Amino acid sequence: MKSQASRTHAHASTHEFESRRTLTVGERVCAFLRERHPVKTADNVAADTGIPFNTIKTWLDRASAPNAEGYTALWIAYGPDFLAALADREPAWLQDVRRAQEAAHLKAEIAALQNKLAGVRA
């Protein structure tokens, strides 16, 4: 029997898939960038990627898709989360990469907290 959390997650994943499927790739790019940087989106993306502000502003204003160079810069800056945002359905290999990335991030957080705790105890 699935737990409530598992059922909720499965439902959310299905809903996310259905809503993403109705968006164009350009709209998905814009949604990802706006979610990542809700304030001063174009300014922040330009700082993260080195892509000119006006180029990013054009994407956001028109919900248009970047060219290959733009995709490459976005992928380098935002990693697997960016790739996952573009797909109708996230492939298993990308899910594995994202899980491994999250696990590494959590382990680093735990190590930092353990060091902080050791400093308090000293």
CYANA upper distance limits for C-alpha pairs under 8 A (distance plus 0.5 A):
  2 LYS  CA      6 SER  CA      6.42
  2 LYS  CA      7 ARG  CA      6.88
  3 SER  CA      7 ARG  CA      6.83
  4 GLN  CA      8 THR  CA      6.53
  5 ALA  CA      9 HIS  CA      6.51
  6 SER  CA     10 ALA  CA      6.55
  7 ARG  CA     11 HIS  CA      6.59
  8 THR  CA     12 ALA  CA      6.57
  9 HIS  CA     13 SER  CA      6.54
 10 ALA  CA     14 THR  CA      6.71
 11 HIS  CA     15 HIS  CA      6.61
 12 ALA  CA     16 GLU  CA      6.46
 13 SER  CA     17 PHE  CA      6.58
 14 THR  CA     18 GLU  CA      6.72
 15 HIS  CA     19 SER  CA      6.67
 16 GLU  CA     20 ARG  CA      6.50
 17 PHE  CA     21 ARG  CA      6.57
 17 PHE  CA     88 ASP  CA      6.80
 17 PHE  CA     89 ARG  CA      6.90
 18 GLU  CA     22 THR  CA      7.43
 19 SER  CA     23 LEU  CA      7.70
 20 ARG  CA     28 ARG  CA      7.77
 20 ARG  CA     88 ASP  CA      6.71
 21 ARG  CA     88 ASP  CA      5.85
 23 LEU  CA     27 GLU  CA      6.24
 23 LEU  CA     28 ARG  CA      6.71
 24 THR  CA     28 ARG  CA      6.77
 25 VAL  CA     29 VAL  CA      6.72
 25 VAL  CA     64 SER  CA      8.47
 25 VAL  CA     65 ALA  CA      6.85
 25 VAL  CA     86 LEU  CA      6.68
 26 GLY  CA     30 CYS  CA      6.79
 26 GLY  CA     59 TRP  CA      7.96
 26 GLY  CA     63 ALA  CA      5.77
 26 GLY  CA     64 SER  CA      4.92
 26 GLY  CA     65 ALA  CA      4.31
 26 GLY  CA     66 PRO  CA      7.73
 27 GLU  CA     31 ALA  CA      6.52
 27 GLU  CA     63 ALA  CA      5.46
 27 GLU  CA     64 SER  CA      7.18
 27 GLU  CA     65 ALA  CA      7.95
 28 ARG  CA     32 PHE  CA      6.57
 28 ARG  CA     85 ALA  CA      6.99
 28 ARG  CA     86 LEU  CA      6.37
 29 VAL  CA     33 LEU  CA      6.73
 29 VAL  CA     63 ALA  CA      8.37
 29 VAL  CA     65 ALA  CA      7.39
 29 VAL  CA     82 PHE  CA      8.44
 29 VAL  CA     85 ALA  CA      7.81
 29 VAL  CA     86 LEU  CA      7.22
 30 CYS  CA     34 ARG  CA      6.54
 30 CYS  CA     59 TRP  CA      7.52
 30 CYS  CA     60 LEU  CA      6.17
 30 CYS  CA     63 ALA  CA      6.51
 30 CYS  CA     64 SER  CA      8.37
 31 ALA  CA     35 GLU  CA      6.52
 32 PHE  CA     36 ARG  CA      6.58
 32 PHE  CA     82 PHE  CA      7.56
 32 PHE  CA     85 ALA  CA      6.95
 33 LEU  CA     37 HIS  CA      6.48
 33 LEU  CA     38 PRO  CA      8.39
 33 LEU  CA     41 THR  CA      7.19
 33 LEU  CA     45 VAL  CA      7.77
 34 ARG  CA     38 PRO  CA      5.42
 34 ARG  CA     39 VAL  CA      8.28
 34 ARG  CA     41 THR  CA      6.36
 37 HIS  CA     41 THR  CA      5.44
 37 HIS  CA     44 ASN  CA      7.15
 37 HIS  CA     45 VAL  CA      8.12
 40 LYS  CA     44 ASN  CA      6.65
 41 THR  CA     45 VAL  CA      6.58
 42 ALA  CA     46 ALA  CA      6.48
 42 ALA  CA     53 PHE  CA      6.28
 42 ALA  CA     54 ASN  CA      8.47
 42 ALA  CA     56 ILE  CA      6.04
 42 ALA  CA     57 LYS  CA      6.15
 42 ALA  CA     60 LEU  CA      8.29
 43 ASP  CA     47 ALA  CA      6.80
 43 ASP  CA     53 PHE  CA      6.67
 44 ASN  CA     48 ASP  CA      6.67
 45 VAL  CA     49 THR  CA      6.43
 45 VAL  CA     50 GLY  CA      8.37
 45 VAL  CA     51 ILE  CA      8.05
 45 VAL  CA     53 PHE  CA      8.39
 45 VAL  CA     56 ILE  CA      7.95
 46 ALA  CA     50 GLY  CA      5.66
 46 ALA  CA     51 ILE  CA      5.53
 46 ALA  CA     52 PRO  CA      6.32
 46 ALA  CA     53 PHE  CA      5.88
 46 ALA  CA     56 ILE  CA      7.66
 47 ALA  CA     51 ILE  CA      8.29
 48 ASP  CA     77 ALA  CA      6.68
 49 THR  CA     73 ALA  CA      6.14
 49 THR  CA     74 LEU  CA      6.79
 49 THR  CA     76 ILE  CA      8.37
 49 THR  CA     77 ALA  CA      6.30
 50 GLY  CA     73 ALA  CA      8.17
 51 ILE  CA     55 THR  CA      7.46
 51 ILE  CA     56 ILE  CA      7.59
 51 ILE  CA     70 GLY  CA      7.66
 51 ILE  CA     73 ALA  CA      7.89
 52 PRO  CA     56 ILE  CA      7.14
 53 PHE  CA     57 LYS  CA      6.57
 54 ASN  CA     58 THR  CA      6.62
 55 THR  CA     59 TRP  CA      7.00
 56 ILE  CA     60 LEU  CA      6.75
 57 LYS  CA     61 ASP  CA      6.47
 58 THR  CA     62 ARG  CA      6.55
 58 THR  CA     63 ALA  CA      8.36
 58 THR  CA     64 SER  CA      7.97
 59 TRP  CA     63 ALA  CA      5.70
 59 TRP  CA     64 SER  CA      5.18
 59 TRP  CA     65 ALA  CA      6.83
 59 TRP  CA     66 PRO  CA      7.42
 60 LEU  CA     64 SER  CA      7.47
 66 PRO  CA     70 GLY  CA      5.60
 66 PRO  CA     71 TYR  CA      6.50
 67 ASN  CA     71 TYR  CA      6.77
 68 ALA  CA     72 THR  CA      6.64
 69 GLU  CA     73 ALA  CA      6.76
 70 GLY  CA     74 LEU  CA      6.65
 71 TYR  CA     75 TRP  CA      6.46
 72 THR  CA     76 ILE  CA      6.61
 73 ALA  CA     77 ALA  CA      6.66
 74 LEU  CA     78 TYR  CA      6.37
 74 LEU  CA     79 GLY  CA      8.20
 74 LEU  CA     82 PHE  CA      7.75
 75 TRP  CA     79 GLY  CA      5.46
 75 TRP  CA     80 PRO  CA      7.73
 75 TRP  CA     82 PHE  CA      6.56
 75 TRP  CA     83 LEU  CA      7.28
 78 TYR  CA     82 PHE  CA      6.02
 79 GLY  CA     83 LEU  CA      7.39
 80 PRO  CA     84 ALA  CA      6.58
 80 PRO  CA     94 LEU  CA      7.37
 80 PRO  CA     97 VAL  CA      7.69
 80 PRO  CA     98 ARG  CA      6.79
 81 ASP  CA     85 ALA  CA      6.77
 81 ASP  CA     98 ARG  CA      7.70
 82 PHE  CA     86 LEU  CA      7.23
 83 LEU  CA     87 ALA  CA      7.31
 84 ALA  CA     90 GLU  CA      6.16
 84 ALA  CA     94 LEU  CA      7.59
 90 GLU  CA     94 LEU  CA      7.03
 90 GLU  CA     95 GLN  CA      7.19
 91 PRO  CA     95 GLN  CA      6.94
 92 ALA  CA     96 ASP  CA      6.72
 93 TRP  CA     97 VAL  CA      6.82
 94 LEU  CA     98 ARG  CA      6.64
 95 GLN  CA     99 ARG  CA      6.60
 96 ASP  CA    100 ALA  CA      6.64
 97 VAL  CA    101 GLN  CA      6.60
 98 ARG  CA    102 GLU  CA      6.62
 99 ARG  CA    103 ALA  CA      6.58
100 ALA  CA    104 ALA  CA      6.68
101 GLN  CA    105 HIS  CA      6.73
102 GLU  CA    106 LEU  CA      6.62
103 ALA  CA    107 LYS  CA      6.61
104 ALA  CA    108 ALA  CA      6.73
105 HIS  CA    109 GLU  CA      6.80
106 LEU  CA    110 ILE  CA      6.64
107 LYS  CA    111 ALA  CA      6.66
108 ALA  CA    112 ALA  CA      6.68
109 GLU  CA    113 LEU  CA      6.69
110 ILE  CA    114 GLN  CA      6.57
111 ALA  CA    115 ASN  CA      6.69
112 ALA  CA    116 LYS  CA      6.70
113 LEU  CA    117 LEU  CA      6.53
114 GLN  CA    118 ALA  CA      6.58
115 ASN  CA    119 GLY  CA      6.78
116 LYS  CA    120 VAL  CA      6.92
117 LEU  CA    121 ARG  CA      6.75
118 ALA  CA    122 ALA  CA      6.66
